[in-house]
Amino acid sequence: MLQPPALTRAGALLIRQLLREKKIRSREGAFVLEGAKSCRDLIHRSPQSILSLVVSPRFLSVEPAADRSVRMKLPVRQFLCSDADFDKLTDVEMPQGILAVVRQPRWDEAHVFNQARVLGLYGDRLQDPANVGAIIRTAAALNLSGVWLSADSADHFSPKVVRATAGTILRLPVFAVRDFQAFSSYGCDLYAAVLASADRVPIESIRTIPSRLMVAVGNEGAGLAPDLVKASRVRFSIPLAEGVESLNVAATAAIAAFYFSGLRTDSDGGSKGSRRSA
């Protein structure tokens, strides 16, 4: 079996930089995806996104023959790295010996907003990569229009976020936003997820939604910025059991996305049309 060429020091350095530095990911327009299952799915579903692959003897010793045949036919650069050197590349505790350098997807925001119906999630100052990744995965699973993140949120191409998305980072439009007020220029209403109080409505009292809606969820500790809450057309809360103060932001986003994706839009007429009551 023909072995790939050895990974160079320069190649190894670039991979480490892609894993650790947002500015390098932005400069190169690339990110790193690790793990046998993740790379296998990538090879089968989005081979055109792969810039290069790195494998180690540890991985080659257990790689199924059918997967190897598909991998070897890819028209991308592939490199071999010793197990010890591979362990120095990765930031996971138990590396499996394969990673891919992947081209960052480019999405046309205007095209997304030109759709007849827009339902998106906006994350305000989200710092936990696991939350950002879970929100992206939820939005993809519920077929939302996309996810928008404030510019000071965790980078959606960082390795922890990428792992948490379980591959959906390549299938769902995700945008970094400098000013949430730009949503209004596309005719998008803002609904803000907040803690229950007198001037908030419980989510289940909402029966229809605008055809163009952005649901905002906030920072893990501080919640949504006051100016964003003030600018929101609707401020809603998710009723909780007594003694439970709040939900994790990813859970809030999931509940809100599921609920709103089952409602009719104002222009549809009629009452609530939820898939759950069908």
FIFI-6948 format. One record per residue (C-alpha): residue number from 1; residue in three letters; z, y, x. Coordinates in steps of 0.5 Angstrom, whole numbers, plus 500, padded with zeros to 3 digits. Layout:
! residues N
+-----+------+-----+-----+-----+
| pos | code |   Z |   Y |   X |
+-----+------+-----+-----+-----+
| NUM |  Ala |   Z |   Y |   X |
...
+-----+------+-----+-----+-----+
//
This chain:
! residues 278
+-----+------+-----+-----+-----+
| pos | code |   Z |   Y |   X |
+-----+------+-----+-----+-----+
|   1 |  Met | 500 | 500 | 500 |
|   2 |  Leu | 498 | 507 | 503 |
|   3 |  Gln | 504 | 511 | 504 |
|   4 |  Pro | 504 | 519 | 502 |
|   5 |  Pro | 505 | 523 | 508 |
|   6 |  Ala | 511 | 525 | 511 |
|   7 |  Leu | 514 | 532 | 508 |
|   8 |  Thr | 514 | 537 | 513 |
|   9 |  Arg | 520 | 542 | 514 |
|  10 |  Ala | 517 | 548 | 511 |
|  11 |  Gly | 516 | 544 | 505 |
|  12 |  Ala | 523 | 541 | 505 |
|  13 |  Leu | 525 | 549 | 506 |
|  14 |  Leu | 521 | 551 | 500 |
|  15 |  Ile | 524 | 546 | 495 |
|  16 |  Arg | 531 | 548 | 497 |
|  17 |  Gln | 529 | 555 | 496 |
|  18 |  Leu | 526 | 553 | 489 |
|  19 |  Leu | 532 | 550 | 487 |
|  20 |  Arg | 537 | 555 | 489 |
|  21 |  Glu | 533 | 562 | 488 |
|  22 |  Lys | 530 | 565 | 482 |
|  23 |  Lys | 526 | 570 | 486 |
|  24 |  Ile | 523 | 565 | 490 |
|  25 |  Arg | 521 | 561 | 483 |
|  26 |  Ser | 518 | 567 | 481 |
|  27 |  Arg | 514 | 569 | 487 |
|  28 |  Glu | 511 | 562 | 487 |
|  29 |  Gly | 511 | 561 | 480 |
|  30 |  Ala | 514 | 554 | 480 |
|  31 |  Phe | 520 | 550 | 479 |
|  32 |  Val | 523 | 543 | 481 |
|  33 |  Leu | 524 | 537 | 476 |
|  34 |  Glu | 528 | 532 | 479 |
|  35 |  Gly | 529 | 524 | 476 |
|  36 |  Ala | 525 | 518 | 475 |
|  37 |  Lys | 525 | 519 | 467 |
|  38 |  Ser | 524 | 526 | 467 |
|  39 |  Cys | 518 | 525 | 473 |
|  40 |  Arg | 515 | 519 | 469 |
|  41 |  Asp | 515 | 523 | 463 |
|  42 |  Leu | 512 | 529 | 466 |
|  43 |  Ile | 506 | 525 | 469 |
|  44 |  His | 504 | 522 | 463 |
|  45 |  Arg | 505 | 528 | 458 |
|  46 |  Ser | 503 | 534 | 463 |
|  47 |  Pro | 500 | 532 | 469 |
|  48 |  Gln | 496 | 538 | 470 |
|  49 |  Ser | 503 | 542 | 471 |
|  50 |  Ile | 505 | 538 | 477 |
|  51 |  Leu | 504 | 542 | 484 |
|  52 |  Ser | 507 | 536 | 488 |
|  53 |  Leu | 511 | 530 | 488 |
|  54 |  Val | 516 | 528 | 493 |
|  55 |  Val | 519 | 521 | 493 |
|  56 |  Ser | 523 | 517 | 498 |
|  57 |  Pro | 524 | 509 | 500 |
|  58 |  Arg | 530 | 509 | 495 |
|  59 |  Phe | 525 | 510 | 489 |
|  60 |  Leu | 519 | 507 | 492 |
|  61 |  Ser | 523 | 500 | 492 |
|  62 |  Val | 525 | 500 | 484 |
|  63 |  Glu | 519 | 504 | 482 |
|  64 |  Pro | 515 | 499 | 477 |
|  65 |  Ala | 508 | 497 | 479 |
|  66 |  Ala | 505 | 500 | 473 |
|  67 |  Asp | 508 | 507 | 474 |
|  68 |  Arg | 506 | 507 | 481 |
|  69 |  Ser | 499 | 506 | 479 |
|  70 |  Val | 499 | 512 | 475 |
|  71 |  Arg | 502 | 516 | 480 |
|  72 |  Met | 498 | 514 | 485 |
|  73 |  Lys | 492 | 516 | 481 |
|  74 |  Leu | 494 | 524 | 480 |
|  75 |  Pro | 490 | 529 | 484 |
|  76 |  Val | 496 | 532 | 487 |
|  77 |  Arg | 499 | 533 | 493 |
|  78 |  Gln | 505 | 527 | 494 |
|  79 |  Phe | 510 | 527 | 500 |
|  80 |  Leu | 515 | 521 | 503 |
|  81 |  Cys | 522 | 523 | 505 |
|  82 |  Ser | 527 | 519 | 508 |
|  83 |  Asp | 533 | 518 | 503 |
|  84 |  Ala | 538 | 522 | 507 |
|  85 |  Asp | 533 | 528 | 508 |
|  86 |  Phe | 532 | 527 | 500 |
|  87 |  Asp | 539 | 527 | 499 |
|  88 |  Lys | 539 | 534 | 502 |
|  89 |  Leu | 534 | 537 | 498 |
|  90 |  Thr | 537 | 536 | 491 |
|  91 |  Asp | 543 | 539 | 487 |
|  92 |  Val | 544 | 533 | 483 |
|  93 |  Glu | 550 | 528 | 485 |
|  94 |  Met | 546 | 521 | 485 |
|  95 |  Pro | 539 | 523 | 486 |
|  96 |  Gln | 534 | 518 | 484 |
|  97 |  Gly | 529 | 519 | 490 |
|  98 |  Ile | 523 | 523 | 486 |
|  99 |  Leu | 522 | 530 | 484 |
| 100 |  Ala | 516 | 534 | 482 |
| 101 |  Val | 514 | 542 | 484 |
| 102 |  Val | 512 | 544 | 477 |
| 103 |  Arg | 508 | 550 | 475 |
| 104 |  Gln | 511 | 555 | 471 |
| 105 |  Pro | 508 | 555 | 464 |
| 106 |  Arg | 505 | 562 | 462 |
| 107 |  Trp | 506 | 564 | 455 |
| 108 |  Asp | 502 | 569 | 451 |
| 109 |  Glu | 508 | 573 | 447 |
| 110 |  Ala | 503 | 577 | 443 |
| 111 |  His | 500 | 571 | 441 |
| 112 |  Val | 506 | 568 | 439 |
| 113 |  Phe | 508 | 574 | 435 |
| 114 |  Asn | 501 | 574 | 431 |
| 115 |  Gln | 503 | 567 | 428 |
| 116 |  Ala | 504 | 568 | 420 |
| 117 |  Arg | 511 | 566 | 421 |
| 118 |  Val | 516 | 567 | 426 |
| 119 |  Leu | 522 | 564 | 427 |
| 120 |  Gly | 526 | 565 | 434 |
| 121 |  Leu | 532 | 564 | 438 |
| 122 |  Tyr | 535 | 570 | 442 |
| 123 |  Gly | 540 | 569 | 447 |
| 124 |  Asp | 544 | 575 | 449 |
| 125 |  Arg | 547 | 575 | 456 |
| 126 |  Leu | 548 | 567 | 456 |
| 127 |  Gln | 551 | 565 | 463 |
| 128 |  Asp | 552 | 558 | 462 |
| 129 |  Pro | 545 | 554 | 464 |
| 130 |  Ala | 547 | 548 | 460 |
| 131 |  Asn | 548 | 552 | 454 |
| 132 |  Val | 541 | 556 | 455 |
| 133 |  Gly | 538 | 549 | 456 |
| 134 |  Ala | 541 | 546 | 450 |
| 135 |  Ile | 538 | 552 | 446 |
| 136 |  Ile | 531 | 551 | 448 |
| 137 |  Arg | 532 | 544 | 447 |
| 138 |  Thr | 534 | 545 | 440 |
| 139 |  Ala | 529 | 550 | 439 |
| 140 |  Ala | 523 | 545 | 441 |
| 141 |  Ala | 526 | 540 | 437 |
| 142 |  Leu | 526 | 544 | 430 |
| 143 |  Asn | 519 | 547 | 432 |
| 144 |  Leu | 521 | 554 | 432 |
| 145 |  Ser | 516 | 559 | 435 |
| 146 |  Gly | 520 | 560 | 441 |
| 147 |  Val | 526 | 562 | 445 |
| 148 |  Trp | 527 | 569 | 448 |
| 149 |  Leu | 533 | 571 | 453 |
| 150 |  Ser | 536 | 577 | 455 |
| 151 |  Ala | 534 | 579 | 462 |
| 152 |  Asp | 541 | 578 | 465 |
| 153 |  Ser | 541 | 571 | 462 |
| 154 |  Ala | 541 | 565 | 466 |
| 155 |  Asp | 534 | 563 | 469 |
| 156 |  His | 531 | 558 | 464 |
| 157 |  Phe | 527 | 555 | 471 |
| 158 |  Ser | 534 | 554 | 474 |
| 159 |  Pro | 535 | 546 | 476 |
| 160 |  Lys | 541 | 546 | 471 |
| 161 |  Val | 537 | 549 | 465 |
| 162 |  Val | 531 | 545 | 466 |
| 163 |  Arg | 535 | 538 | 466 |
| 164 |  Ala | 539 | 541 | 460 |
| 165 |  Thr | 532 | 542 | 456 |
| 166 |  Ala | 530 | 534 | 457 |
| 167 |  Gly | 523 | 536 | 459 |
| 168 |  Thr | 522 | 541 | 453 |
| 169 |  Ile | 521 | 547 | 458 |
| 170 |  Leu | 514 | 546 | 458 |
| 171 |  Arg | 513 | 545 | 451 |
| 172 |  Leu | 516 | 551 | 448 |
| 173 |  Pro | 515 | 558 | 449 |
| 174 |  Val | 521 | 562 | 453 |
| 175 |  Phe | 521 | 569 | 455 |
| 176 |  Ala | 525 | 574 | 458 |
| 177 |  Val | 527 | 580 | 454 |
| 178 |  Arg | 529 | 587 | 457 |
| 179 |  Asp | 530 | 590 | 451 |
| 180 |  Phe | 531 | 587 | 444 |
| 181 |  Gln | 529 | 593 | 440 |
| 182 |  Ala | 522 | 591 | 442 |
| 183 |  Phe | 522 | 585 | 437 |
| 184 |  Ser | 522 | 591 | 431 |
| 185 |  Ser | 515 | 593 | 434 |
| 186 |  Tyr | 512 | 586 | 432 |
| 187 |  Gly | 515 | 587 | 425 |
| 188 |  Cys | 521 | 582 | 427 |
| 189 |  Asp | 528 | 582 | 423 |
| 190 |  Leu | 534 | 581 | 427 |
| 191 |  Tyr | 540 | 576 | 424 |
| 192 |  Ala | 546 | 576 | 428 |
| 193 |  Ala | 551 | 570 | 429 |
| 194 |  Val | 558 | 573 | 429 |
| 195 |  Leu | 565 | 571 | 427 |
| 196 |  Ala | 567 | 571 | 420 |
| 197 |  Ser | 570 | 578 | 418 |
| 198 |  Ala | 569 | 582 | 411 |
| 199 |  Asp | 562 | 585 | 413 |
| 200 |  Arg | 559 | 579 | 415 |
| 201 |  Val | 556 | 574 | 410 |
| 202 |  Pro | 557 | 566 | 410 |
| 203 |  Ile | 550 | 563 | 413 |
| 204 |  Glu | 550 | 559 | 406 |
| 205 |  Ser | 549 | 565 | 402 |
| 206 |  Ile | 543 | 567 | 405 |
| 207 |  Arg | 537 | 564 | 401 |
| 208 |  Thr | 531 | 566 | 403 |
| 209 |  Ile | 529 | 569 | 410 |
| 210 |  Pro | 524 | 574 | 413 |
| 211 |  Ser | 517 | 571 | 415 |
| 212 |  Arg | 518 | 574 | 422 |
| 213 |  Leu | 526 | 573 | 424 |
| 214 |  Met | 529 | 573 | 430 |
| 215 |  Val | 536 | 570 | 430 |
| 216 |  Ala | 541 | 572 | 436 |
| 217 |  Val | 547 | 569 | 439 |
| 218 |  Gly | 551 | 572 | 444 |
| 219 |  Asn | 555 | 571 | 451 |
| 220 |  Glu | 560 | 565 | 451 |
| 221 |  Gly | 566 | 570 | 452 |
| 222 |  Ala | 564 | 576 | 449 |
| 223 |  Gly | 559 | 575 | 444 |
| 224 |  Leu | 553 | 579 | 442 |
| 225 |  Ala | 553 | 586 | 445 |
| 226 |  Pro | 555 | 592 | 440 |
| 227 |  Asp | 549 | 595 | 439 |
| 228 |  Leu | 545 | 589 | 438 |
| 229 |  Val | 550 | 587 | 432 |
| 230 |  Lys | 549 | 594 | 429 |
| 231 |  Ala | 541 | 594 | 430 |
| 232 |  Ser | 541 | 587 | 426 |
| 233 |  Arg | 539 | 587 | 419 |
| 234 |  Val | 544 | 581 | 417 |
| 235 |  Arg | 550 | 579 | 420 |
| 236 |  Phe | 552 | 572 | 418 |
| 237 |  Ser | 558 | 567 | 420 |
| 238 |  Ile | 558 | 560 | 420 |
| 239 |  Pro | 565 | 558 | 416 |
| 240 |  Leu | 570 | 554 | 420 |
| 241 |  Ala | 576 | 550 | 419 |
| 242 |  Glu | 582 | 553 | 419 |
| 243 |  Gly | 585 | 554 | 426 |
| 244 |  Val | 578 | 553 | 429 |
| 245 |  Glu | 576 | 560 | 432 |
| 246 |  Ser | 569 | 559 | 434 |
| 247 |  Leu | 563 | 555 | 436 |
| 248 |  Asn | 560 | 554 | 443 |
| 249 |  Val | 554 | 558 | 443 |
| 250 |  Ala | 549 | 552 | 443 |
| 251 |  Ala | 552 | 549 | 437 |
| 252 |  Thr | 552 | 556 | 433 |
| 253 |  Ala | 544 | 556 | 435 |
| 254 |  Ala | 543 | 549 | 433 |
| 255 |  Ile | 546 | 550 | 426 |
| 256 |  Ala | 543 | 557 | 425 |
| 257 |  Ala | 536 | 554 | 427 |
| 258 |  Phe | 537 | 548 | 423 |
| 259 |  Tyr | 539 | 552 | 417 |
| 260 |  Phe | 534 | 558 | 417 |
| 261 |  Ser | 528 | 553 | 419 |
| 262 |  Gly | 529 | 550 | 412 |
| 263 |  Leu | 529 | 556 | 408 |
| 264 |  Arg | 523 | 559 | 404 |
| 265 |  Thr | 521 | 566 | 407 |
| 266 |  Asp | 522 | 572 | 402 |
| 267 |  Ser | 514 | 572 | 401 |
| 268 |  Asp | 514 | 565 | 398 |
| 269 |  Gly | 518 | 567 | 392 |
| 270 |  Gly | 523 | 562 | 389 |
| 271 |  Ser | 530 | 560 | 391 |
| 272 |  Lys | 532 | 556 | 397 |
| 273 |  Gly | 528 | 551 | 399 |
| 274 |  Ser | 531 | 547 | 404 |
| 275 |  Arg | 529 | 540 | 407 |
| 276 |  Arg | 536 | 537 | 406 |
| 277 |  Ser | 536 | 538 | 399 |
| 278 |  Ala | 529 | 535 | 398 |
+-----+------+-----+-----+-----+
//
